[in-house]
Amino acid sequence: MVTSVAIGFVAQSGSLNGFGPSSALAQLAADSSQEVQLDELSVVGNGGPASKVDGYLARNSVSATRTDTPLREVPQTVVVVPDQILKDVAATRVDAALDLAGVGRANNFAGLGLTEFTIRGFSTGEYYRNGFPVNRGYPNSPDVVSIERIEVLKGPSAFLYGRGDPGGTFNIVTKQPQAERSLAIGTQFGSFNQKRTTFDATGALDQEGRVLARVTGAVEDNGSFRDFVHSDRYYLAPVIAWKPSADTTITLEGEVVSTAATFDRGIVPINGNLRAVPRSRFIGEPGIPPVRNDNALGQLRIEHRLDSNWVVSAGAQALGGQLYGDGVGAVNVLGDGRTLRRTFEHRDLSWSDLNLQLNLAGKFETGPFRHTLLMGFEYDSYRYREIFDRSNVNVNPFTLDLLAPRYGQSPLPPLGSITNFLQNTQSYGGYIQDQIDITPRLHALLGVRVEDLGLVSTDYRTGRTTSLQGTVATPRFGLVYDLTDAIALYGNYGRSFRPNTGTDRSGNPFAFEQGEGYEAGAKISLLDGSLSATAAVFDIRRTNVLTVDPGDSNFSVAAGEVRSRGFDLTVAGYLTPGWRVFGTYTHADAAVTRDNTLAVGTRIANIPADSVALQSVYEFQNADLRGLGLGGGMTYVSQRVAGTALSTFRLPEYTIFNLISYYWITPQVRVYLNVDNLFDANYFDRAWQNRYATPGTPRTIMGGVAARF
């Protein structure tokens, strides 16, 4: 029988059922059905896809194909991080989840947000919320209080998401309203004067249950192990879902984030030695007020079943933000090995984005083949305004003794204009995808996206306007073969692109940077379906990377190439009833393969050759200790270079261990106590500009209580 399929990124129904101790391991029998019903994606939440996540084990993904698809049938590595992991680790931001998913850390814009991260050897800044792009400008790092799960896609994803890097991306699926009324509140305290309060309220607004609402929020007041560093944060995310008929759901969702934080780039090494100064040493000025970062977004999502076979979904997102304030930058350490030359800096950055999406999908048969067809259109308009002023270090050195700092220099040096520009980017994209069941064991995925992108930039310092226009096709192909009921083999090929900004020495815009990736692997179901594993090898290349123009070193040409190849492994699920485990391993050989100045084989900045992340928790099942959970985690990251070009220092390898403990006092009240970096390792998790290194947090104790009413 032909059945209907839901489409688009209708966020999955969140549940407050995570409160209360788990009973014996829930039913984990594999769902072999290939049918995807509309109700399974309904924002009302009737036990559809949300029930396919049990603890650490997820069975489906909405991010890899824009349809609710069993992970086993997706010819790509998809790492799903459910909210149970976030609760166990007492996470406040997505960083902890991304660490476990094998995503590396890169630029966090002086602690102000999630600006860049790395996947499979390449840095990127693109990520999504319910399928809409949200990393425009310099937004705050996403708060976990509104997150149902995070789905990390490894490899090129431009087919579904448009411009981006070939290493991968991730999509945040947010919590959706529930019919049953409930209120959850939590409070958390930690070392270095960290304080956080959260709430999550949901329920029906009418007797018929056609209008549902949910509001999540958080308030923070945080100190830091870093001298003179402080931040506060206010977060609110309301959602309203209206179901005017059995076939239609309309969802309106918003998010407002407001933060004030000290601009803190971390430390600078002395003669390549990162430990020459304490990890708490602040290189800025304590008297400078915190930088404000305010963001807001709204999403409207509509899903309508046309008939028993076809569904249409439409969505719109508008977002905006501003980052405003002053900070201090570092230039270099003088020959005395202690005096740092600094600059005083001012930023006024603002951005806005409008994204529209329309999707049509359904199931049909052609002879022996079963099809799930997706067709879609996307429009995006992004505006970015930047004003950046900085003092002249040669005229006003603005020095600081790193070994015996004396703060409070007055007056602050005068500022000069560095950048002052407006950039507008518009894109139109259309795509078509067919998921084909060729035989009961052989599944194919074919798709292509065609995107037209235009970028216009006006430099107000010179009065010059430059434009870039291009059309790119990004295909994707994949096969999955069910070797046995427990083992599926797969392979895929995909492409990506992103614009290179600027012009060559002739004034012509650069060609788009291109990405190309191959992947082959196996997906394995173990322990009667209670544990899943994915192992993959990959080979990814980026071409048209900017490099020095051999004819004039003051200009660049789009002629470089870098590649990353390696292996990764993901394990998630249960070892025994109550014993949940989640872990990833990544080996990446990421290096330059063609450049006009860099040697072939030069390592790429911030990319470790090997990284491991593991988390495991056991919740006791016997009556005497029922409700008690004990566990821990481990993260290992190998050595990295601080810069791709002429790296001046290296980030040493590190291993950190965490402890997790909690106890359900009642089925509605949970207390917890965690210890991060148990052995107080002195480590550095990222570098930027071949100049700064971010110290990792010392041993931290976090405790709190969460209750549901």
C-alpha positions as CSV (number, residue, x, y, z in Angstrom):
1,M,0.0,0.0,0.0
2,V,1.2,3.5,-0.8
3,T,1.4,5.6,2.4
4,S,2.1,9.2,3.2
5,V,5.3,10.7,4.2
6,A,5.9,13.9,6.3
7,I,8.5,16.3,5.1
8,G,10.4,19.4,6.0
9,F,11.9,20.1,9.4
10,V,8.9,20.0,11.6
11,A,10.6,19.8,15.0
12,Q,10.0,16.6,16.9
13,S,7.9,16.5,20.0
14,G,9.8,17.1,23.1
15,S,8.9,15.3,26.3
16,L,9.2,15.9,30.0
17,N,9.1,12.1,30.5
18,G,12.9,12.3,31.0
19,F,12.0,13.2,34.6
20,G,11.8,10.1,36.8
21,P,14.0,7.1,37.0
22,S,14.0,4.7,34.1
23,S,12.6,1.3,34.5
24,A,14.2,-1.7,32.9
25,L,15.6,-1.1,29.4
26,A,12.7,0.0,27.2
27,Q,11.8,-2.0,24.1
28,L,14.6,-1.7,21.7
29,A,13.5,-4.0,18.9
30,A,14.5,-2.5,15.5
31,D,11.8,-0.7,13.6
32,S,12.0,-2.3,10.2
33,S,9.0,-0.4,8.8
34,Q,9.9,1.9,5.9
35,E,6.6,3.8,6.2
36,V,6.8,7.3,7.5
37,Q,3.5,8.7,8.6
38,L,2.5,12.3,8.9
39,D,1.5,11.8,12.6
40,E,5.1,10.7,13.4
41,L,6.3,14.2,12.6
42,S,3.4,16.0,14.2
43,V,4.3,18.8,16.5
44,V,1.5,17.6,18.8
45,G,3.6,14.7,19.9
46,N,1.8,11.4,19.9
47,G,4.6,9.0,20.6
48,G,5.9,8.9,17.0
49,P,9.5,9.7,16.3
50,A,10.1,11.0,19.8
51,S,9.6,7.4,21.0
52,K,12.4,6.2,18.7
53,V,15.0,7.8,21.1
54,D,15.7,5.7,24.2
55,G,18.3,7.2,26.5
56,Y,21.4,7.5,24.4
57,L,20.1,5.5,21.5
58,A,18.4,7.2,18.5
59,R,16.9,5.3,15.6
60,N,15.7,8.0,13.2
61,S,16.9,11.3,11.9
62,V,15.1,14.3,10.3
63,S,18.2,16.2,9.4
64,A,20.0,13.9,6.9
65,T,17.2,13.7,4.3
66,R,14.6,16.3,5.4
67,T,12.3,13.4,6.0
68,D,11.9,11.2,9.1
69,T,14.2,8.3,8.1
70,P,15.6,5.4,10.0
71,L,19.4,6.0,10.6
72,R,20.1,2.5,9.2
73,E,18.8,3.6,5.8
74,V,20.8,6.9,5.6
75,P,24.0,6.5,3.5
76,Q,25.9,8.9,5.7
77,T,27.3,9.1,9.2
78,V,24.7,10.8,11.4
79,V,25.4,11.2,15.1
80,V,22.3,12.0,17.1
81,V,22.9,13.4,20.6
82,P,19.7,13.1,22.6
83,D,18.7,15.4,25.5
84,Q,19.5,12.5,28.0
85,I,23.2,13.1,27.3
86,L,22.8,16.8,27.9
87,K,21.0,16.1,31.2
88,D,23.6,13.6,32.4
89,V,26.6,15.9,31.7
90,A,24.7,19.0,33.2
91,A,25.3,20.9,30.0
92,T,24.3,24.5,29.5
93,R,25.6,25.0,26.0
94,V,25.9,22.6,23.0
95,D,29.7,22.4,23.3
96,A,29.6,19.3,25.5
97,A,27.3,17.5,23.1
98,L,29.5,18.4,20.1
99,D,32.6,17.1,21.9
100,L,30.9,13.7,22.3
101,A,29.8,13.7,18.7
102,G,33.3,14.1,17.4
103,V,33.1,17.8,16.6
104,G,36.2,19.8,17.4
105,R,36.5,23.3,18.9
106,A,37.7,26.3,17.0
107,N,37.0,30.1,17.2
108,N,34.5,31.1,20.0
109,F,35.0,34.8,19.3
110,A,36.6,35.6,22.7
111,G,34.0,33.6,24.6
112,L,31.1,35.4,23.0
113,G,29.5,32.6,20.9
114,L,29.9,29.5,18.8
115,T,31.6,31.0,15.7
116,E,33.5,28.1,14.3
117,F,33.9,24.4,14.9
118,T,35.6,21.5,13.1
119,I,34.2,18.3,11.6
120,R,36.4,15.7,9.8
121,G,39.4,18.0,9.5
122,F,37.7,21.2,8.3
123,S,36.4,24.2,10.1
124,T,32.9,25.5,9.5
125,G,30.5,27.9,11.0
126,E,27.2,26.8,9.5
127,Y,24.6,25.1,11.7
128,Y,20.8,25.0,11.8
129,R,17.7,25.1,14.1
130,N,14.8,23.0,12.9
131,G,16.4,23.1,9.4
132,F,16.8,26.9,9.3
133,P,20.3,28.5,9.3
134,V,21.0,30.3,12.5
135,N,24.7,31.0,12.6
136,R,24.5,34.3,10.8
137,G,26.7,37.0,12.2
138,Y,28.1,36.3,15.6
139,P,25.2,34.8,17.6
140,N,25.4,33.5,21.2
141,S,26.1,29.8,21.7
142,P,22.8,27.8,21.7
143,D,21.3,27.1,25.1
144,V,20.4,23.4,25.8
145,V,17.2,24.2,27.8
146,S,15.1,24.3,24.6
147,I,16.9,21.4,22.8
148,E,15.3,18.0,22.2
149,R,18.4,16.6,20.4
150,I,21.3,17.6,18.2
151,E,21.9,15.8,14.9
152,V,25.5,16.0,13.5
153,L,25.8,15.3,9.8
154,K,29.3,14.3,8.7
155,G,30.5,15.0,5.2
156,P,29.2,17.5,2.5
157,S,25.6,18.6,3.2
158,A,25.2,21.4,0.7
159,F,22.5,19.4,-1.1
160,L,20.0,20.1,1.7
161,Y,21.5,23.2,3.3
162,G,23.2,25.2,0.6
163,R,26.5,26.9,1.0
164,G,28.9,25.5,3.6
165,D,32.0,23.5,4.2
166,P,32.5,19.9,3.2
167,G,33.4,18.5,6.7
168,G,29.8,18.5,7.9
169,T,27.3,20.5,10.0
170,F,24.6,20.0,12.7
171,N,20.9,20.6,13.1
172,I,19.3,21.4,16.5
173,V,15.8,19.9,17.0
174,T,13.9,21.9,19.6
175,K,11.4,20.9,22.2
176,Q,7.8,21.1,21.1
177,P,4.6,21.6,23.1
178,Q,2.9,18.7,24.8
179,A,-0.8,18.3,25.6
180,E,-0.3,17.3,29.2
181,R,0.4,20.3,31.4
182,S,3.7,20.3,33.2
183,L,6.2,22.7,34.7
184,A,9.9,21.8,35.2
185,I,12.3,24.0,37.1
186,G,15.9,23.6,37.8
187,T,18.8,25.4,39.6
188,Q,22.5,24.7,39.2
189,F,25.6,26.0,41.0
190,G,29.2,25.4,40.1
191,S,32.8,26.3,40.8
192,F,34.0,29.9,40.0
193,N,30.7,31.3,41.1
194,Q,28.6,29.9,38.3
195,K,24.8,30.1,38.9
196,R,22.0,29.1,36.5
197,T,18.2,28.7,36.8
198,T,15.9,27.1,34.2
199,F,12.2,26.5,33.6
200,D,10.2,24.5,31.0
201,A,6.4,24.9,31.0
202,T,4.1,23.2,28.5
203,G,0.4,22.2,28.1
204,A,-2.8,22.7,26.1
205,L,-4.4,26.1,26.0
206,D,-7.9,24.8,25.1
207,Q,-10.0,21.9,26.1
208,E,-9.9,20.2,22.7
209,G,-6.1,20.2,22.7
210,R,-5.8,21.9,19.4
211,V,-3.7,24.7,20.7
212,L,-0.5,23.8,22.6
213,A,2.2,26.0,24.1
214,R,5.6,25.6,25.6
215,V,8.0,28.1,27.1
216,T,11.6,27.4,28.1
217,G,14.0,29.8,29.7
218,A,17.3,30.3,31.5
219,V,19.0,32.9,33.6
220,E,22.7,32.9,34.4
221,D,25.2,34.8,36.4
222,N,28.7,33.4,35.9
223,G,32.1,34.0,37.2
224,S,35.2,32.3,35.7
225,F,38.5,30.8,36.6
226,R,39.9,33.6,34.3
227,D,40.9,36.7,36.2
228,F,38.3,39.6,35.9
229,V,36.1,37.6,33.5
230,H,32.3,37.5,34.1
231,S,29.1,37.0,32.1
232,D,25.4,37.1,32.5
233,R,22.7,35.6,30.2
234,Y,19.0,35.8,29.7
235,Y,17.2,33.2,27.5
236,L,13.6,32.7,26.5
237,A,12.1,30.4,23.8
238,P,8.3,30.3,23.4
239,V,6.5,27.9,21.1
240,I,2.8,27.7,20.1
241,A,1.4,24.9,17.9
242,W,-2.1,25.1,16.5
243,K,-3.8,22.1,14.8
244,P,-6.9,23.5,13.0
245,S,-7.7,20.2,11.4
246,A,-6.4,16.6,11.5
247,D,-4.3,17.3,8.4
248,T,-2.8,20.7,9.3
249,T,-0.4,21.9,11.9
250,I,0.9,25.5,12.3
251,T,3.8,26.2,14.6
252,L,5.1,29.6,15.7
253,E,8.4,29.5,17.6
254,G,10.7,32.2,18.9
255,E,13.9,32.7,20.8
256,V,15.5,35.7,22.5
257,V,19.0,35.7,24.0
258,S,20.7,38.6,25.7
259,T,24.2,38.3,27.1
260,A,26.9,40.6,28.6
261,A,30.4,39.0,28.7
262,T,34.0,40.1,29.2
263,F,35.9,40.0,25.9
264,D,38.5,37.3,26.6
265,R,40.8,36.0,23.9
266,G,42.6,33.7,26.3
267,I,46.4,33.7,26.6
268,V,49.4,34.2,24.3
269,P,52.5,32.0,24.5
270,I,55.9,33.3,25.3
271,N,58.4,31.9,22.9
272,G,56.0,29.1,22.0
273,N,55.5,28.1,25.7
274,L,51.8,28.1,26.6
275,R,52.5,27.5,30.2
276,A,54.8,30.4,30.8
277,V,51.9,32.3,32.3
278,P,49.1,31.0,34.6
279,R,46.0,29.9,32.7
280,S,44.0,32.4,34.7
281,R,46.0,35.4,33.4
282,F,43.8,38.0,31.7
283,I,45.5,40.0,28.9
284,G,42.7,42.6,28.6
285,E,41.8,45.5,30.9
286,P,39.4,44.9,33.8
287,G,37.9,48.4,33.6
288,I,36.5,47.8,30.1
289,P,32.7,47.1,30.3
290,P,31.5,43.7,29.0
291,V,30.5,43.2,25.4
292,R,26.7,42.9,24.7
293,N,25.4,40.3,22.3
294,D,21.6,40.4,21.7
295,N,19.8,38.0,19.4
296,A,16.3,37.2,18.4
297,L,14.6,34.9,15.9
298,G,11.1,33.7,14.9
299,Q,10.1,30.7,13.0
300,L,6.7,29.9,11.3
301,R,6.2,26.3,10.2
302,I,3.1,25.0,8.4
303,E,2.5,21.3,7.5
304,H,-0.5,20.1,5.6
305,R,-1.5,16.7,4.3
306,L,-2.8,17.0,0.8
307,D,-4.1,13.4,0.6
308,S,-3.1,10.0,1.8
309,N,0.1,10.2,-0.3
310,W,1.4,13.7,-0.4
311,V,2.3,16.3,2.2
312,V,3.4,20.0,1.7
313,S,5.3,22.0,4.3
314,A,6.3,25.7,4.3
315,G,8.4,27.7,6.7
316,A,9.8,31.1,7.3
317,Q,12.5,32.3,9.7
318,A,13.5,35.9,10.5
319,L,16.4,36.6,12.8
320,G,18.6,39.5,13.8
321,G,21.3,40.4,16.3
322,Q,23.9,42.9,17.4
323,L,27.3,42.6,19.1
324,Y,28.5,45.8,20.6
325,G,31.4,46.7,22.8
326,D,35.1,47.1,23.5
327,G,38.0,44.7,24.1
328,V,41.7,44.2,23.9
329,G,43.7,42.3,21.3
330,A,47.3,41.0,21.3
331,V,50.0,41.7,18.7
332,N,53.2,40.1,19.9
333,V,55.6,39.5,22.9
334,L,58.7,41.6,22.8
335,G,62.2,40.2,23.0
336,D,62.4,40.5,26.8
337,G,60.0,37.5,26.9
338,R,57.4,39.2,29.1
339,T,56.1,42.4,27.6
340,L,53.0,42.1,25.4
341,R,52.1,44.7,22.9
342,R,48.3,45.1,22.7
343,T,45.6,47.0,20.9
344,F,42.4,48.6,22.1
345,E,39.4,47.5,20.0
346,H,35.8,48.5,19.4
347,R,33.2,46.5,17.5
348,D,29.7,47.3,16.3
349,L,28.4,44.3,14.4
350,S,24.8,43.8,13.3
351,W,23.1,41.2,11.2
352,S,19.7,40.0,9.9
353,D,18.5,37.1,7.9
354,L,15.3,36.0,6.2
355,N,14.9,32.4,5.1
356,L,11.9,30.9,3.3
357,Q,11.4,27.2,2.6
358,L,8.8,25.2,0.7
359,N,8.8,21.4,0.4
360,L,6.6,18.8,-1.2
361,A,7.0,15.0,-0.6
362,G,5.3,11.7,-0.8
363,K,5.5,8.0,-1.5
364,F,4.8,6.2,-4.7
365,E,5.7,3.0,-6.5
366,T,7.1,2.4,-10.0
367,G,7.0,-1.3,-10.7
368,P,9.0,-3.1,-8.0
369,F,10.6,0.2,-6.7
370,R,9.3,2.2,-3.8
371,H,10.1,5.9,-3.8
372,T,10.1,8.7,-1.2
373,L,10.3,11.8,-3.3
374,L,11.2,15.2,-1.9
375,M,11.1,18.5,-3.9
376,G,11.9,21.9,-2.4
377,F,12.7,25.5,-2.8
378,E,14.7,27.8,-0.5
379,Y,15.3,31.6,-0.5
380,D,17.7,33.3,1.8
381,S,18.6,37.0,2.3
382,Y,21.4,37.8,4.7
383,R,22.6,41.3,5.7
384,Y,25.7,41.9,7.7
385,R,27.1,45.3,8.9
386,E,30.5,45.6,10.5
387,I,32.3,48.5,12.1
388,F,35.7,47.6,13.6
389,D,38.1,50.2,15.1
390,R,41.5,49.5,16.6
391,S,44.4,51.5,18.1
392,N,47.7,51.8,16.3
393,V,50.2,49.5,18.1
394,N,53.2,51.3,16.6
395,V,52.1,54.7,18.0
396,N,50.5,53.4,21.2
397,P,52.0,50.0,22.2
398,F,49.5,49.6,25.1
399,T,51.8,47.1,26.7
400,L,51.2,44.6,29.5
401,D,53.8,42.7,31.6
402,L,52.6,39.1,31.3
403,L,54.6,37.9,34.3
404,A,53.6,40.9,36.6
405,P,50.6,42.6,35.1
406,R,49.6,46.1,36.1
407,Y,46.2,47.0,34.9
408,G,44.3,50.2,34.7
409,Q,46.2,52.1,32.0
410,S,44.6,55.4,31.4
411,P,43.6,56.9,29.1
412,L,42.9,54.1,26.6
413,P,44.6,54.6,23.2
414,P,42.8,56.4,20.4
415,L,41.0,54.3,17.8
416,G,41.4,54.2,14.1
417,S,39.0,52.6,11.5
418,I,40.0,49.1,10.4
419,T,36.8,47.9,8.7
420,N,33.5,49.6,7.9
421,F,31.4,47.7,5.4
422,L,27.9,46.3,4.5
423,Q,27.5,42.9,2.9
424,N,24.3,41.6,1.4
425,T,24.0,37.9,0.3
426,Q,21.0,36.5,-1.5
427,S,20.5,33.0,-2.6
428,Y,17.8,30.9,-4.4
429,G,18.0,27.2,-4.2
430,G,15.9,24.3,-5.6
431,Y,16.4,20.6,-4.9
432,I,15.0,17.2,-5.6
433,Q,15.7,14.0,-3.8
434,D,14.6,10.4,-4.3
435,Q,15.0,7.7,-1.7
436,I,14.5,4.4,-3.6
437,D,13.9,0.9,-2.2
438,I,15.4,-1.0,-5.1
439,T,14.9,-4.3,-3.3
440,P,14.0,-5.0,0.3
441,R,17.7,-4.9,1.2
442,L,19.1,-2.3,-1.3
443,H,18.3,1.4,-0.8
444,A,19.5,4.3,-3.0
445,L,19.5,8.0,-2.4
446,L,19.8,10.4,-5.4
447,G,19.6,14.1,-5.3
448,V,20.8,17.4,-6.6
449,R,20.5,21.0,-5.5
450,V,20.9,24.0,-7.8
451,E,21.7,27.3,-6.0
452,D,22.2,30.8,-7.4
453,L,24.0,33.1,-5.0
454,G,24.8,36.7,-5.2
455,L,27.0,38.7,-2.8
456,V,27.3,42.5,-2.8
457,S,29.8,44.2,-0.5
458,T,30.2,48.0,0.1
459,D,33.3,49.3,1.8
460,Y,32.5,52.7,3.3
461,R,36.1,53.5,3.9
462,T,37.0,53.4,0.2
463,G,33.5,53.9,-1.3
464,R,34.0,50.8,-3.4
465,T,31.3,48.2,-4.1
466,T,32.2,44.7,-5.2
467,S,29.8,41.9,-6.3
468,L,29.9,38.2,-6.8
469,Q,27.4,36.0,-8.6
470,G,27.4,32.3,-9.4
471,T,25.2,29.3,-9.8
472,V,26.3,25.9,-8.4
473,A,24.9,22.4,-8.6
474,T,25.7,20.1,-5.6
475,P,24.7,16.5,-6.2
476,R,24.5,13.7,-3.7
477,F,24.4,9.9,-4.3
478,G,24.3,7.1,-1.8
479,L,23.6,3.4,-1.5
480,V,22.8,1.2,1.6
481,Y,22.8,-2.6,1.4
482,D,21.4,-4.6,4.3
483,L,24.0,-7.4,4.4
484,T,22.2,-9.0,7.3
485,D,19.5,-7.9,9.7
486,A,22.2,-6.5,11.9
487,I,24.7,-5.1,9.4
488,A,24.2,-2.5,6.7
489,L,27.0,-1.4,4.3
490,Y,26.8,2.0,2.7
491,G,28.7,4.5,0.5
492,N,28.1,8.1,-0.6
493,Y,29.4,10.9,-2.7
494,G,28.6,14.6,-2.1
495,R,29.7,18.1,-3.1
496,S,29.6,21.5,-1.4
497,F,30.5,25.1,-2.1
498,R,30.9,28.5,-0.4
499,P,31.8,31.9,-1.8
500,N,35.3,33.3,-1.6
501,T,35.0,37.0,-0.7
502,G,37.3,39.7,-2.2
503,T,38.8,40.2,-5.7
504,D,42.0,39.3,-7.4
505,R,44.6,41.8,-8.7
506,S,42.5,42.4,-11.8
507,G,39.5,43.3,-9.7
508,N,37.6,40.2,-10.6
509,P,35.7,38.2,-7.9
510,F,37.2,34.9,-6.9
511,A,35.7,31.6,-8.0
512,F,33.6,29.7,-5.4
513,E,35.4,27.4,-3.1
514,Q,34.4,23.8,-3.9
515,G,34.2,20.7,-1.7
516,E,34.0,17.0,-2.6
517,G,33.6,14.1,-0.3
518,Y,33.5,10.3,-0.5
519,E,32.5,8.0,2.4
520,A,32.1,4.3,2.9
521,G,31.1,2.5,6.1
522,A,29.0,0.0,8.0
523,K,26.1,0.4,10.4
524,I,25.8,-2.4,13.0
525,S,23.1,-3.3,15.4
526,L,24.4,-5.1,18.5
527,L,23.0,-6.8,21.6
528,D,19.6,-7.4,20.1
529,G,19.3,-3.8,18.9
530,S,20.1,-2.1,22.2
531,L,23.5,-0.9,20.9
532,S,24.3,0.7,17.6
533,A,27.7,1.4,15.9
534,T,28.7,3.2,12.8
535,A,32.2,3.0,11.3
536,A,33.3,5.0,8.2
537,V,36.3,5.9,6.1
538,F,36.2,9.3,4.4
539,D,38.1,11.4,1.8
540,I,37.2,15.1,1.5
541,R,38.8,17.8,-0.6
542,R,38.4,21.6,-0.8
543,T,39.6,23.3,-4.0
544,N,39.8,26.9,-5.0
545,V,41.2,27.7,-1.6
546,L,42.7,31.2,-1.5
547,T,46.5,31.3,-1.8
548,V,49.1,34.0,-2.5
549,D,49.2,35.3,-6.0
550,P,52.6,34.3,-7.4
551,G,52.6,37.4,-9.6
552,D,51.9,39.8,-6.8
553,S,52.1,38.7,-3.2
554,N,49.8,41.6,-2.1
555,F,46.9,39.7,-3.8
556,S,45.4,36.2,-3.7
557,V,44.2,33.6,-6.2
558,A,41.7,30.8,-5.8
559,A,44.2,28.0,-6.6
560,G,44.9,26.2,-3.3
561,E,43.7,22.7,-2.3
562,V,43.4,21.0,1.1
563,R,42.2,17.5,1.9
564,S,41.2,15.4,4.9
565,R,41.0,11.7,5.0
566,G,40.5,9.3,7.8
567,F,38.3,7.1,9.8
568,D,35.6,7.6,12.5
569,L,33.6,5.4,14.8
570,T,30.4,6.1,16.8
571,V,28.8,3.9,19.4
572,A,25.5,4.6,21.2
573,G,23.0,2.7,23.3
574,Y,22.8,0.3,26.2
575,L,25.3,-2.4,27.3
576,T,22.8,-3.8,29.8
577,P,19.5,-2.6,31.2
578,G,20.3,0.7,32.9
579,W,23.9,1.0,31.5
580,R,24.0,3.6,28.7
581,V,27.0,4.5,26.7
582,F,27.9,7.0,24.0
583,G,31.3,7.5,22.3
584,T,33.1,8.6,19.2
585,Y,36.6,8.2,17.7
586,T,38.0,10.2,14.8
587,H,41.3,9.9,13.0
588,A,41.8,12.8,10.5
589,D,44.8,13.4,8.3
590,A,44.1,17.0,7.3
591,A,46.8,18.8,5.3
592,V,47.5,21.2,2.4
593,T,47.9,19.4,-0.9
594,R,48.5,22.5,-3.2
595,D,49.5,26.0,-2.3
596,N,51.7,28.8,-3.8
597,T,53.7,29.3,-0.5
598,L,52.9,26.5,2.0
599,A,54.6,23.2,1.7
600,V,52.5,20.2,0.7
601,G,51.6,18.3,3.8
602,T,51.3,21.4,6.1
603,R,48.9,20.5,8.9
604,I,45.6,22.4,9.2
605,A,45.1,24.6,12.3
606,N,43.1,23.2,15.3
607,I,42.8,19.7,13.7
608,P,44.1,16.8,15.9
609,A,45.2,13.6,14.2
610,D,43.2,11.6,16.8
611,S,40.4,12.4,19.2
612,V,38.2,10.2,21.4
613,A,35.2,11.1,23.5
614,L,33.3,8.7,25.7
615,Q,30.4,8.9,28.2
616,S,28.9,6.1,30.2
617,V,26.3,6.1,33.0
618,Y,24.7,3.3,35.0
619,E,21.4,3.7,36.6
620,F,20.7,1.1,39.3
621,Q,17.7,-1.1,38.6
622,N,17.4,-3.0,41.9
623,A,15.0,-1.8,44.6
624,D,17.6,-0.7,47.2
625,L,19.5,1.7,44.9
626,R,16.9,2.4,42.4
627,G,17.1,6.0,41.1
628,L,20.8,6.3,41.7
629,G,23.0,7.0,38.6
630,L,26.8,6.9,38.5
631,G,29.1,7.4,35.5
632,G,31.7,9.4,33.9
633,G,33.3,10.6,30.7
634,M,36.7,10.8,29.0
635,T,38.0,13.1,26.3
636,Y,41.3,12.8,24.5
637,V,42.6,15.2,21.9
638,S,46.0,14.9,20.3
639,Q,48.5,17.6,19.4
640,R,47.4,20.4,17.1
641,V,49.1,23.3,15.3
642,A,47.9,26.9,16.1
643,G,48.0,28.1,12.5
644,T,48.1,26.6,9.1
645,A,50.5,29.2,7.7
646,L,53.8,29.3,9.7
647,S,52.4,28.0,12.9
648,T,54.2,29.7,15.8
649,F,53.2,27.2,18.5
650,R,51.4,23.9,19.1
651,L,48.6,23.0,21.4
652,P,49.7,19.9,23.4
653,E,47.6,16.8,23.6
654,Y,45.3,16.4,26.6
655,T,43.1,13.9,28.3
656,I,40.4,14.9,30.8
657,F,38.0,12.8,32.9
658,N,34.6,13.7,34.3
659,L,32.4,12.2,37.0
660,I,28.6,12.0,36.8
661,S,26.2,11.3,39.7
662,Y,22.5,11.8,40.4
663,Y,19.7,10.5,42.5
664,W,15.9,10.6,42.0
665,I,14.6,11.6,45.4
666,T,11.1,11.0,44.0
667,P,9.9,10.3,40.4
668,Q,9.6,14.1,40.0
669,V,12.7,15.4,41.8
670,R,16.3,14.8,40.8
671,V,19.5,16.0,42.5
672,Y,22.9,15.7,40.8
673,L,26.6,16.4,41.4
674,N,29.2,16.3,38.6
675,V,32.9,16.9,38.5
676,D,34.5,18.0,35.2
677,N,38.3,17.7,34.6
678,L,38.6,15.5,37.6
679,F,42.4,15.5,37.7
680,D,42.7,19.2,37.0
681,A,44.5,18.9,33.7
682,N,46.1,22.1,32.4
683,Y,45.1,22.0,28.7
684,F,44.2,24.3,25.8
685,D,41.2,23.4,23.6
686,R,41.6,25.8,20.7
687,A,43.8,28.4,19.1
688,W,43.0,31.4,16.9
689,Q,45.0,33.5,14.4
690,N,48.2,31.7,15.2
691,R,48.3,34.0,18.2
692,Y,45.8,33.1,21.0
693,A,45.1,29.9,22.9
694,T,42.0,29.2,25.0
695,P,42.8,27.5,28.3
696,G,40.5,24.6,29.2
697,T,38.5,24.9,32.4
698,P,40.2,23.6,35.6
699,R,38.5,21.1,37.9
700,T,34.9,22.2,38.2
701,I,32.2,20.9,40.6
702,M,28.6,21.4,39.5
703,G,25.5,20.5,41.5
704,G,21.8,21.2,41.2
705,V,18.3,20.1,41.5
706,A,15.6,19.6,38.9
707,A,11.9,19.1,39.6
708,R,8.7,18.6,37.6
709,F,5.2,19.5,38.8
